[in-house]
């Protein structure tokens, strides 16, 4: 088994740039990776929720792993999502991640079957036993249907190949329970998913954030984290307020379950980083929605630029 690693800071859950035929847009992938790395992010997480992993073909996922690892070229850590309802598919992605030079794996519970906590624990132990790269748990019950109970996480944390958890519950209670459970075990990595809770999580001892908005505006998230670790809490709060505004303005533009991804991918298009295409069954904004979104985007972009220049 691998010696435990550590991951800290801002780790964008990378969007998967797509061409109109829903194949991988390799040109945009290079632009996005250089954009976030140049801004000082501390790692990237591919094939997660923001990466639309469940709706991608397996061959596209493997291509995403191969090209990301090649383009990053060990400049920052690469974390690879291997969540799937099929153990075989997850293991195939884990093998590809190892072969192409990724640093760690991330897996949420299989999202179709009804699973008990006992079965879930056994599943993760089997997965961790059969993968060479270290594994992070990923709790996102809004999408997986199954919650990783705190007691289950504590038991799994003793496995030598399970190094931490990404919390995407968007629950202050779960956040505080994780913090309390691992207060005396700083080696177990805690990463926050929802960026609206980034600063809260850092103040509770989390290592960093897997923040979707860092695809488009990475400097804001990096500066929030760096201000906090430098002890400039008031400055960090100012950046967190800006992150909250990004969320409210750009992720909730329409009343739709996929409004976050619609907004984020449109941000990437307006930033000339990708074409903004979503993988079916999700779809982009209508033309009318897009026009009103553009005004919001320009306002937020202008505010960010002024803020960063001060």
Residue frames relative to the residue before (quaternion, step in Angstrom):
aa qw qx qy qz dx dy dz
X 1.0000 0.0000 0.0000 0.0000 0.00 0.00 0.00
X 0.5692 -0.6252 0.4260 0.3219 3.53 -1.22 0.55
X 0.4999 -0.5849 0.5394 0.3422 3.49 -1.25 0.56
X 0.5291 -0.6682 0.4110 0.3234 3.58 -0.87 0.91
X 0.2599 -0.7463 0.5989 0.1298 3.51 -1.02 0.94
X 0.2635 -0.7359 0.5800 0.2294 3.54 -1.28 -0.15
X 0.1197 -0.7726 0.6209 0.0561 3.54 -1.13 0.72
X 0.0251 0.8045 -0.5898 0.0656 3.54 -0.76 1.06
X 0.7193 0.4837 -0.3181 0.3841 3.53 -1.34 0.19
X 0.6945 -0.4442 0.3651 0.4325 3.53 -1.26 -0.55
X 0.0281 -0.7931 0.6049 -0.0654 3.53 -0.67 1.23
X 0.2403 -0.8060 0.5173 0.1582 3.63 0.02 1.19
X 0.3400 -0.6705 0.6091 0.2526 3.57 -1.06 0.75
X 0.3046 -0.8351 0.4228 0.1765 3.53 0.13 1.32
X 0.4384 -0.6418 0.5552 0.2960 3.55 -1.07 0.76
X 0.3494 -0.6938 0.5790 0.2477 3.57 -1.22 0.46
X 0.2464 -0.7909 0.5382 0.1552 3.62 -0.32 1.17
X 0.1181 -0.8215 0.5578 0.0110 3.54 -0.80 1.04
X 0.4176 -0.6541 0.5721 0.2654 3.52 -1.29 0.54
X 0.7088 -0.4701 0.2978 0.4334 3.64 -1.18 0.27
X 0.6918 0.4363 -0.2858 0.4994 3.61 1.15 -0.47
X 0.5155 -0.6931 0.3618 0.3506 3.58 1.38 0.34
X 0.4458 0.6105 -0.5027 0.4193 3.55 1.14 0.70
X 0.6607 -0.5388 0.3496 0.3885 3.57 -1.25 0.37
X 0.3012 -0.7291 0.5923 0.1636 3.54 -1.00 0.94
X 0.2132 -0.8348 0.4979 0.0988 3.56 0.12 1.33
X 0.6121 0.5554 -0.3496 0.4411 3.59 1.04 -0.72
X 0.6884 0.4621 -0.2791 0.4845 3.59 0.92 -0.90
X 0.5922 0.5711 -0.3690 0.4324 3.59 1.04 -0.69
X 0.6527 0.5015 -0.3180 0.4706 3.60 0.93 -0.83
X 0.6486 0.5181 -0.3225 0.4548 3.59 0.95 -0.83
X 0.6632 0.5087 -0.3068 0.4553 3.58 0.91 -0.92
X 0.6716 0.5021 -0.3049 0.4516 3.58 0.86 -0.93
X 0.6636 0.4810 -0.3142 0.4791 3.60 0.92 -0.80
X 0.6085 0.5695 -0.3369 0.4381 3.57 1.07 -0.78
X 0.7419 0.4045 -0.2444 0.4757 3.60 0.75 -0.98
X 0.6427 0.5152 -0.3345 0.4578 3.60 1.00 -0.72
X 0.6443 0.5197 -0.3216 0.4597 3.59 0.97 -0.82
X 0.6709 0.4945 -0.2904 0.4701 3.59 1.15 -0.58
X 0.5888 -0.6429 0.3370 0.3555 3.59 1.26 -0.01
X 0.3054 0.7468 -0.5432 0.2321 3.62 1.10 0.45
X 0.4643 -0.7287 0.4597 0.2051 3.53 -1.20 0.63
X 0.7811 -0.0624 0.0277 0.6206 3.57 1.32 0.13
X 0.2212 -0.7376 0.6057 0.2003 3.58 -1.32 0.00
X 0.1962 -0.7488 0.6243 0.1048 3.53 -1.19 0.72
X 0.0941 -0.8159 0.5701 0.0226 3.58 -0.49 1.19
X 0.8239 0.2601 -0.2095 0.4580 3.53 -1.35 0.48
X 0.4047 0.6605 -0.5189 0.3616 3.53 0.88 1.02
X 0.7811 -0.2780 0.2339 0.5079 3.56 -1.20 -0.53
X 0.6728 0.4812 -0.2877 0.4827 3.58 0.91 -0.93
X 0.6686 0.4839 -0.2855 0.4871 3.57 1.18 -0.53
X 0.4074 -0.7549 0.4316 0.2791 3.59 1.36 0.12
X 0.1385 0.8677 -0.4727 0.0674 3.56 1.18 0.54
X 0.6839 0.5114 -0.3349 0.3983 3.67 0.75 -0.87
X 0.7314 0.4125 -0.2471 0.4836 3.61 1.14 -0.48
X 0.5595 0.5933 -0.3931 0.4247 3.59 1.26 0.25
X 0.5249 -0.5986 0.4996 0.3414 3.56 -1.17 0.61
X 0.6089 -0.5689 0.4066 0.3745 3.56 -1.13 0.65
X 0.6606 0.5082 -0.3283 0.4445 3.61 0.94 -0.76
X 0.6186 0.5166 -0.3473 0.4795 3.60 1.13 -0.57
X 0.6206 0.5359 -0.3398 0.4607 3.59 1.03 -0.76
X 0.6684 0.4948 -0.3017 0.4662 3.58 0.89 -0.92
X 0.6367 0.5139 -0.3228 0.4757 3.58 1.02 -0.78
X 0.6295 0.5354 -0.3265 0.4587 3.60 1.04 -0.81
X 0.6396 0.5125 -0.3198 0.4754 3.59 1.00 -0.81
X 0.6854 0.5061 -0.2903 0.4357 3.56 0.78 -1.07
X 0.7333 0.4378 -0.2525 0.4548 3.58 0.75 -1.04
X 0.6174 0.5355 -0.3533 0.4553 3.60 1.03 -0.69
X 0.6782 0.4903 -0.2992 0.4584 3.58 0.82 -0.97
X 0.6486 0.5160 -0.3170 0.4611 3.58 1.00 -0.80
X 0.7009 0.4725 -0.2687 0.4618 3.59 0.90 -0.96
X 0.6545 0.4967 -0.3152 0.4749 3.59 0.99 -0.76
X 0.0661 -0.8587 0.5046 0.0601 3.56 1.10 -0.79
X 0.6920 -0.5289 0.2603 0.4168 3.57 0.92 1.06
X 0.3606 0.7291 -0.5104 0.2789 3.63 1.15 0.39
X 0.7678 0.0122 0.0087 0.6405 3.57 1.14 -0.74
X 0.6174 -0.5477 0.3907 0.4076 3.62 -1.17 0.32
X 0.2073 -0.7444 0.6228 0.1221 3.55 -1.20 0.68
X 0.1154 -0.7708 0.6255 0.0361 3.55 -0.76 1.13
X 0.1809 -0.8152 0.5480 0.0498 3.57 -0.84 1.01
X 0.3496 -0.7294 0.5538 0.1975 3.55 -0.85 1.02
X 0.0695 -0.8095 0.5828 0.0127 3.57 -0.84 0.99
X 0.2832 0.7893 -0.5017 0.2124 3.58 1.22 0.39
X 0.2297 0.7481 -0.5969 0.1771 3.57 -0.90 0.94
X 0.5223 -0.6075 0.4823 0.3543 3.56 -1.23 0.35
X 0.6928 0.4233 -0.2575 0.5239 3.58 1.26 -0.35
X 0.4385 -0.6848 0.5206 0.2603 3.57 -0.76 1.04
X 0.6344 0.5536 -0.3292 0.4275 3.59 1.00 -0.80
X 0.6597 0.4932 -0.3088 0.4757 3.57 0.96 -0.84
X 0.6358 0.5255 -0.3253 0.4623 3.58 1.00 -0.82
X 0.6761 0.4901 -0.2934 0.4654 3.58 0.92 -0.88
X 0.6129 0.5356 -0.3508 0.4630 3.59 1.08 -0.66
X 0.6615 0.4879 -0.3062 0.4803 3.59 0.94 -0.86
X 0.6284 0.5354 -0.3325 0.4559 3.58 1.03 -0.79
X 0.6532 0.5053 -0.3135 0.4687 3.58 0.97 -0.81
X 0.6483 0.5077 -0.3189 0.4694 3.58 0.97 -0.86
X 0.6287 0.5416 -0.3300 0.4500 3.58 0.99 -0.83
X 0.6570 0.4967 -0.3007 0.4809 3.57 0.96 -0.86
X 0.6836 0.5101 -0.2926 0.4323 3.58 0.84 -0.98
X 0.7522 0.4039 -0.2144 0.4744 3.58 0.98 -0.81
X 0.6292 -0.6174 0.3097 0.3565 3.58 1.24 0.16
X 0.3331 0.7263 -0.5295 0.2849 3.60 1.10 0.57
X 0.4890 -0.7033 0.4554 0.2426 3.55 -1.27 0.37
X 0.8110 -0.0385 0.0573 0.5809 3.60 1.06 -0.63
X 0.3670 -0.7054 0.5694 0.2085 3.52 -1.37 0.33
X 0.1394 -0.7622 0.6267 0.0835 3.55 -1.25 0.54
X 0.0409 0.8237 -0.5624 0.0598 3.58 -0.79 0.98
X 0.2462 -0.7243 0.6293 0.1367 3.53 -0.92 1.01
X 0.6460 -0.4934 0.3800 0.4414 3.62 -1.20 0.22
X 0.5828 -0.5408 0.4525 0.4039 3.61 -1.11 0.57
X 0.3555 -0.8305 0.4121 0.1188 3.53 -0.71 1.14
X 0.6634 0.4954 -0.3406 0.4456 3.64 1.10 0.23
X 0.7130 0.4481 -0.2594 0.4728 3.57 0.84 -0.97
X 0.4404 -0.6302 0.5595 0.3097 3.55 -1.26 0.48
X 0.0554 -0.8346 0.5462 -0.0456 3.56 -0.61 1.17
X 0.3528 -0.7005 0.5762 0.2299 3.56 -1.01 0.83
X 0.6390 -0.5103 0.3952 0.4184 3.57 -1.26 0.27
X 0.6162 0.5466 -0.3419 0.4525 3.58 1.06 -0.71
X 0.6774 0.4749 -0.2878 0.4825 3.58 0.92 -0.92
X 0.6405 0.5373 -0.3220 0.4443 3.56 1.02 -0.82
X 0.6404 0.5161 -0.3230 0.4682 3.57 0.98 -0.82
X 0.6613 0.4945 -0.3096 0.4715 3.58 0.93 -0.88
X 0.6158 0.5561 -0.3385 0.4439 3.58 1.02 -0.81
X 0.6989 0.4649 -0.2776 0.4673 3.57 0.82 -1.00
X 0.6324 0.5164 -0.3448 0.4632 3.60 1.01 -0.71
X 0.6326 0.5184 -0.3274 0.4731 3.59 1.00 -0.80
X 0.6605 0.5117 -0.3061 0.4563 3.55 0.92 -0.93
X 0.6855 0.4864 -0.2826 0.4622 3.58 0.88 -0.96
X 0.6373 0.5322 -0.3230 0.4542 3.58 1.08 -0.68
X 0.7643 0.4039 -0.1826 0.4683 3.56 1.07 -0.78
X 0.6669 0.4475 -0.3159 0.5052 3.59 1.23 0.18
X 0.4418 -0.7054 0.4923 0.2547 3.56 -1.02 0.80
X 0.6819 0.4557 -0.2945 0.4904 3.59 1.00 -0.74
X 0.5495 -0.6041 0.4499 0.3613 3.61 -1.11 0.57
X 0.3305 -0.7725 0.5301 0.1139 3.53 -1.19 0.74
X 0.1745 -0.7344 0.6447 0.1203 3.53 -1.14 0.78
X 0.4134 -0.6627 0.5665 0.2628 3.55 -1.06 0.80
X 0.1426 -0.7818 0.6041 0.0594 3.57 -1.18 0.54
X 0.0875 -0.8196 0.5660 0.0153 3.57 -0.36 1.23
X 0.2025 0.7621 -0.5826 0.1971 3.57 -0.47 1.25
X 0.0839 -0.8629 0.4965 0.0427 3.59 0.56 1.16
X 0.5441 0.6117 -0.4093 0.4029 3.62 1.16 -0.39
X 0.7662 0.3204 -0.1771 0.5281 3.59 1.14 -0.59
X 0.7391 0.4306 -0.2405 0.4587 3.59 0.97 -0.79
X 0.4140 -0.7163 0.4405 0.3485 3.60 1.31 -0.40
X 0.7508 0.3702 -0.1865 0.5143 3.58 1.13 -0.65
X 0.2751 -0.7582 0.5699 0.1573 3.56 -0.84 0.98
X 0.3407 -0.6899 0.5946 0.2332 3.55 -1.11 0.73
X 0.2997 -0.7785 0.5239 0.1724 3.57 -0.25 1.25
X 0.6309 -0.5572 0.3826 0.3808 3.57 -1.12 0.70
X 0.6471 0.5293 -0.3245 0.4425 3.59 0.94 -0.87
X 0.6381 0.5185 -0.3192 0.4714 3.58 1.07 -0.76
X 0.6384 0.5216 -0.3214 0.4659 3.57 0.98 -0.85
X 0.6420 0.5275 -0.3248 0.4517 3.59 0.94 -0.88
X 0.6684 0.4882 -0.3073 0.4695 3.59 0.89 -0.89
X 0.6839 0.4873 -0.2914 0.4581 3.60 0.93 -0.88
X 0.5857 0.6075 -0.3700 0.3887 3.59 1.13 -0.57
X 0.6123 0.5553 -0.3518 0.4393 3.59 1.22 -0.34
X 0.5332 0.6155 -0.4200 0.4006 3.60 1.23 -0.25
X 0.4906 -0.7103 0.4151 0.2870 3.62 -0.72 1.00
X 0.7338 0.4057 -0.2466 0.4860 3.62 1.14 -0.41
X 0.6056 0.4894 -0.3736 0.5042 3.60 1.27 0.27
X 0.1235 -0.8730 0.4716 0.0122 3.56 -0.30 1.27
X 0.8295 -0.0960 0.0615 0.5467 3.62 1.15 -0.12
X 0.3423 -0.7229 0.5608 0.2138 3.54 -1.33 -0.29
X 0.2533 -0.6979 0.6463 0.1765 3.52 -1.23 0.65
X 0.1942 -0.8011 0.5620 0.0690 3.56 -0.63 1.19
X 0.0553 0.7931 -0.6023 0.0718 3.56 -0.56 1.21
X 0.2932 0.7753 -0.5092 0.2315 3.57 1.07 0.72
X 0.2338 -0.7727 0.5326 0.2541 3.58 1.17 -0.66
X 0.5100 0.6247 -0.4112 0.4250 3.55 1.11 0.80
X 0.4002 -0.7107 0.5262 0.2406 3.57 -0.71 1.07
X 0.6230 0.5495 -0.3408 0.4402 3.59 1.05 -0.73
X 0.6727 0.4830 -0.2996 0.4737 3.60 0.90 -0.91
X 0.6043 0.5667 -0.3359 0.4481 3.57 1.05 -0.82
X 0.7108 0.4491 -0.2645 0.4723 3.57 0.80 -1.02
X 0.6239 0.5353 -0.3447 0.4532 3.60 1.05 -0.67
X 0.6357 0.5105 -0.3231 0.4806 3.59 1.01 -0.80
X 0.6459 0.5341 -0.3153 0.4451 3.55 0.93 -0.92
X 0.6793 0.4822 -0.2847 0.4743 3.57 0.92 -0.92
X 0.6613 0.5393 -0.3122 0.4176 3.56 0.92 -0.93
X 0.8041 0.2692 -0.1201 0.5163 3.58 1.01 -0.80
X 0.2664 0.7885 -0.5110 0.2146 3.56 1.20 0.48
X 0.7515 0.3543 -0.2008 0.5190 3.59 1.05 -0.74
X 0.6855 0.4010 -0.2779 0.5404 3.59 1.30 0.23
X 0.0687 -0.8561 0.5118 0.0233 3.61 0.48 1.18
X 0.5743 0.5993 -0.3847 0.4038 3.59 1.20 -0.28
X 0.6226 0.5073 -0.3528 0.4802 3.61 1.19 -0.39
X 0.3345 -0.8019 0.4710 0.1527 3.55 -0.45 1.29
X 0.1124 -0.7701 0.6265 0.0440 3.56 -0.96 0.97
X 0.0122 -0.7959 0.6046 -0.0302 3.57 -0.69 1.13
X 0.3276 -0.7549 0.5403 0.1757 3.57 -0.97 0.88
X 0.3585 -0.7373 0.5373 0.1976 3.55 -0.94 0.95
X 0.7614 0.3658 -0.2342 0.4813 3.63 0.29 -1.19
X 0.3949 -0.7638 0.4617 0.2181 3.57 -0.53 1.18
X 0.5379 0.6242 -0.3998 0.4014 3.58 1.21 -0.38
X 0.7296 0.3725 -0.2122 0.5328 3.59 1.27 -0.44
X 0.2868 0.8033 -0.4902 0.1797 3.59 1.24 0.23
X 0.7287 0.4233 -0.2629 0.4698 3.59 0.65 -1.04
X 0.5862 0.5579 -0.3684 0.4576 3.61 1.03 -0.70
X 0.6832 0.4971 -0.2882 0.4506 3.55 0.86 -1.00
X 0.6423 0.5158 -0.3293 0.4614 3.60 0.93 -0.83
X 0.6673 0.5013 -0.3017 0.4609 3.58 0.99 -0.81
X 0.6838 0.4434 -0.2764 0.5093 3.59 1.24 -0.44
X 0.6721 -0.5504 0.2884 0.4026 3.58 1.21 0.30
X 0.3996 0.7042 -0.4945 0.3162 3.60 1.20 0.25
X 0.5485 -0.6527 0.4297 0.2974 3.57 -1.18 0.64
X 0.7860 -0.2030 0.1784 0.5560 3.58 1.07 -0.65
X 0.4489 -0.6937 0.5063 0.2468 3.52 -1.33 -0.20
X 0.2691 -0.7097 0.6308 0.1614 3.52 -1.18 0.77
X 0.0478 0.8789 -0.4588 0.1215 3.50 0.49 1.38
X 0.4289 -0.7515 0.4446 0.2315 3.57 -0.50 1.23
X 0.6539 0.5444 -0.3167 0.4192 3.56 0.98 -0.81
X 0.5536 0.6161 -0.3858 0.4064 3.57 1.27 -0.31
X 0.4801 0.6195 -0.4547 0.4231 3.59 1.25 0.04
X 0.7771 0.3495 -0.1606 0.4982 3.55 0.90 -1.00
X 0.8136 0.1484 -0.0289 0.5614 3.58 0.93 -0.97
X 0.0121 -0.8737 0.4851 0.0335 3.62 0.80 0.94
X 0.6027 0.5922 -0.3720 0.3842 3.61 1.00 -0.72
X 0.6228 0.5612 -0.3455 0.4216 3.59 0.99 -0.81
X 0.7062 0.4635 -0.2556 0.4703 3.58 0.90 -0.96
X 0.6309 0.5244 -0.3270 0.4691 3.56 1.02 -0.81
X 0.6837 0.4814 -0.2884 0.4665 3.59 0.92 -0.88
X 0.5884 0.5469 -0.3713 0.4657 3.60 1.09 -0.59
X 0.6822 0.4801 -0.2801 0.4750 3.58 0.88 -0.97
X 0.6974 0.4805 -0.2907 0.4452 3.57 0.79 -0.99
X 0.6132 0.5384 -0.3488 0.4610 3.60 1.04 -0.73
X 0.6574 0.5164 -0.3141 0.4499 3.56 0.96 -0.85
X 0.7178 0.4430 -0.2828 0.4567 3.61 0.74 -0.95
X 0.6431 0.4931 -0.3224 0.4892 3.59 1.25 -0.33
X 0.5545 -0.6444 0.3724 0.3722 3.56 1.30 0.08
X 0.5279 0.6127 -0.4117 0.4200 3.58 1.29 0.22
X 0.0816 -0.8654 0.4934 0.0308 3.54 0.58 1.22
X 0.6446 0.5165 -0.3358 0.4527 3.60 0.96 -0.76
X 0.6381 0.5062 -0.3187 0.4848 3.58 1.03 -0.76
X 0.6279 0.5261 -0.3295 0.4695 3.59 1.01 -0.81
X 0.6425 0.5271 -0.3199 0.4551 3.58 1.01 -0.79
X 0.6151 0.5377 -0.3476 0.4600 3.59 1.06 -0.68
X 0.6590 0.4794 -0.3054 0.4925 3.57 1.00 -0.78
X 0.6268 0.5278 -0.3394 0.4620 3.59 1.03 -0.75
X 0.6208 0.5337 -0.3403 0.4626 3.60 1.03 -0.72
X 0.6468 0.5042 -0.3100 0.4810 3.56 1.07 -0.77
X 0.6188 0.5329 -0.3307 0.4730 3.59 1.06 -0.74
X 0.6319 0.5228 -0.3262 0.4700 3.57 1.02 -0.82
X 0.6567 0.5100 -0.3120 0.4596 3.59 0.97 -0.82
X 0.5992 0.5444 -0.3498 0.4714 3.59 1.05 -0.75
X 0.6611 0.5217 -0.2933 0.4525 3.54 0.93 -0.97
X 0.7198 0.4617 -0.2645 0.4459 3.57 0.72 -1.06
X 0.7202 0.4561 -0.2548 0.4565 3.58 0.94 -0.85
X 0.8212 0.3213 -0.1230 0.4554 3.57 0.80 -1.04
X 0.7076 0.4405 -0.2734 0.4800 3.61 1.13 -0.47
X 0.7500 0.3456 -0.1952 0.5291 3.59 1.22 -0.30
X 0.2069 0.8270 -0.4971 0.1618 3.54 1.13 0.69
X 0.7816 0.1354 -0.0728 0.6046 3.57 1.08 -0.71
X 0.4726 -0.6399 0.5194 0.3122 3.54 -1.25 0.45
X 0.3869 0.6941 -0.4848 0.3653 3.53 0.18 1.34
X 0.5699 -0.6273 0.3963 0.3532 3.63 -0.91 0.79
X 0.7505 0.3627 -0.2160 0.5085 3.60 1.08 -0.61
X 0.2548 0.8108 -0.5018 0.1609 3.59 1.18 0.42
X 0.5929 0.5768 -0.3652 0.4270 3.61 1.08 -0.66
X 0.7217 0.4344 -0.2575 0.4734 3.56 0.78 -1.01
X 0.5872 0.5565 -0.3671 0.4591 3.58 1.06 -0.69
X 0.6984 0.4858 -0.2688 0.4516 3.54 0.85 -1.04
X 0.6810 0.4958 -0.3004 0.4474 3.57 0.87 -0.96
X 0.6871 0.4732 -0.3005 0.4623 3.58 0.88 -0.86
X 0.6154 0.5162 -0.3530 0.4798 3.58 1.12 -0.56
X 0.5901 0.5510 -0.3553 0.4712 3.60 1.13 -0.65
X 0.6592 0.5075 -0.3131 0.4581 3.58 0.94 -0.85
X 0.6383 0.5172 -0.3204 0.4716 3.57 1.07 -0.74
X 0.6961 0.4721 -0.2742 0.4662 3.58 0.87 -0.93
X 0.6595 0.4762 -0.2953 0.5012 3.57 1.25 -0.44
X 0.4224 -0.7298 0.4339 0.3173 3.59 1.35 0.07
X 0.4461 0.6885 -0.4498 0.3531 3.54 1.09 0.81
X 0.7862 -0.0584 0.0331 0.6143 3.60 1.20 -0.43
X 0.6393 -0.5615 0.3799 0.3629 3.56 -1.32 0.10
X 0.4641 -0.7233 0.4175 0.2952 3.58 1.26 -0.09
X 0.4302 0.7219 -0.4489 0.3038 3.60 1.24 0.28
X 0.2502 -0.7617 0.5826 0.1335 3.57 -0.96 0.93
X 0.4879 -0.6533 0.5003 0.2912 3.52 -1.22 0.61
X 0.5068 -0.6398 0.4715 0.3340 3.64 -0.90 0.85
X 0.5352 -0.1001 -0.8346 -0.0836 1.55 -2.22 1.19
X 0.4941 0.6465 -0.4568 0.3594 3.61 1.18 0.05
X 0.1404 -0.7922 0.5909 0.0601 3.55 -1.18 0.58
X 0.5703 -0.6076 0.4416 0.3326 3.52 -1.24 0.54
X 0.7115 -0.4144 0.3442 0.4512 3.55 -1.34 0.01
X 0.4888 -0.5733 0.5494 0.3613 3.54 -1.30 0.34
X 0.6783 -0.4886 0.3395 0.4313 3.59 -1.21 0.27
X 0.6480 0.5127 -0.3218 0.4623 3.57 0.98 -0.79
X 0.6503 0.5065 -0.3083 0.4749 3.59 0.97 -0.85
X 0.6447 0.5452 -0.3142 0.4340 3.54 1.02 -0.86
X 0.6534 0.5291 -0.3217 0.4354 3.59 0.91 -0.85
X 0.6959 0.4457 -0.2838 0.4863 3.59 0.88 -0.85
X 0.6006 0.5557 -0.3557 0.4516 3.59 1.13 -0.61
X 0.6228 0.5727 -0.3462 0.4052 3.58 0.94 -0.86
X 0.6367 0.5273 -0.3304 0.4555 3.59 1.00 -0.76
X 0.6418 0.5116 -0.3144 0.4770 3.58 1.01 -0.83
X 0.6545 0.5307 -0.3088 0.4411 3.55 0.92 -0.95
X 0.6736 0.4950 -0.3052 0.4562 3.58 0.85 -0.92
X 0.6388 0.5261 -0.3231 0.4590 3.57 1.05 -0.75
X 0.6753 0.4770 -0.2874 0.4835 3.58 0.92 -0.91
X 0.6436 0.5263 -0.3297 0.4474 3.60 0.92 -0.87
X 0.6526 0.5128 -0.3078 0.4650 3.57 0.96 -0.87
X 0.6529 0.5093 -0.3116 0.4661 3.57 0.99 -0.84
X 0.6417 0.5218 -0.3229 0.4602 3.59 0.96 -0.81
X 0.6618 0.5123 -0.3138 0.4484 3.57 0.87 -0.93
X 0.6555 0.4981 -0.3105 0.4751 3.58 0.94 -0.83
X 0.6519 0.5321 -0.3082 0.4437 3.55 0.97 -0.90
X 0.6977 0.4777 -0.2709 0.4600 3.57 0.92 -0.93
X 0.6625 0.5142 -0.3034 0.4524 3.57 1.16 -0.55
X 0.5719 0.6206 -0.3800 0.3787 3.60 1.18 -0.44
